[in-house]
Amino acid sequence: MAYPPEFLKLVDKFIDLANQLAEGGLDGEVSAAILFAAGRYNAFNFLSHNGTEQDKAVDFYVSEYRKAIVSNLEGVVGPVVKPQG
């Protein structure tokens, strides 16, 4: 799957912030916070747009997360490497 460059730039901004926050060995906490924040933001966004079918929303977001993590683990978007340092 090809992702638009504008989308990948947004993704990179989140990753850059996460890397800054993870300095000093807080990568586990940052990973958990990103996941929780995504859930919070997506719930807010869904409810703000008169979302009424919550079960369908949950299924959609869980499915999208699965696609995202599998694609990244398989290197579909590009190599995922641990920063040197």
N, C-alpha and C positions, 0 to 999 in steps of 0.2 A: 504494500500500500504506500502510495506517495503522499507525503504531507506537504501542505503549502508552506513556503518559506516564512510567511508572516506568523503562522501557527508555531513553527519551530523556534522562531525568535522569542515568542511569549514563553514557550517551554524553557528555553535557555535562561530567561530572566529568573524564573522560579528556581532553577537549578543553581544559578549563580548565588542567589540569596541563601538557598539551603546550604551550599558549600561554605559561605561566610558564617552562618549560624552554627555549623557543625565543627568549626575550628575548636581545637582543644578536646576532641574526643566525644562530642555530643551527637555523633551521627545517628545513633539509635533513637535518641529523643527527637531529633529533627525529622527523621523518617516517620516516626509515629505522629508528630505534629502535622506534617504535610498531609498524611492520610486523613487525620481528623479534620483539618482545615478544609480539605476538599469535600468531605462529607457535609461539613457545616455550610460551606458556600453553595454547594449544589442543592442542599435542602432549602436554603434561603431563596435561591434562584427559582427553584421549582415552585415553592409556595407563593413567591411574589408574582408569578405568572399564572395565578389561579389554578395551580396544580391540585387536582382532586383524586387522581388515581395513584395513590402512593405506592401500592404494590408494583405497578408497572414502572414507576420511576425507579424504585429500588432495583428491580430486575435490569433495567436499562443501565444504570450507573455501575452496577456490579459487573455486568457484561462488558462495558467499556473499559473498566479497570483491568479485567482479565485480559482483554485484547492488548491493552497498553503494556502490561508487565510482560506478557509472553513475547510481544514484538521486541521489546527492549532486551529481554534475556537472550533472545535468538539473534540479536544484532541487526534486526530489520532496518532500523532507523540509522544505525551507525554503531560503531563499537562503544560499549560502555566500559570505561576504564577507571580504576581508582587513581585519583591524583597522586602524583609523586611528592614526597616531602616529609 
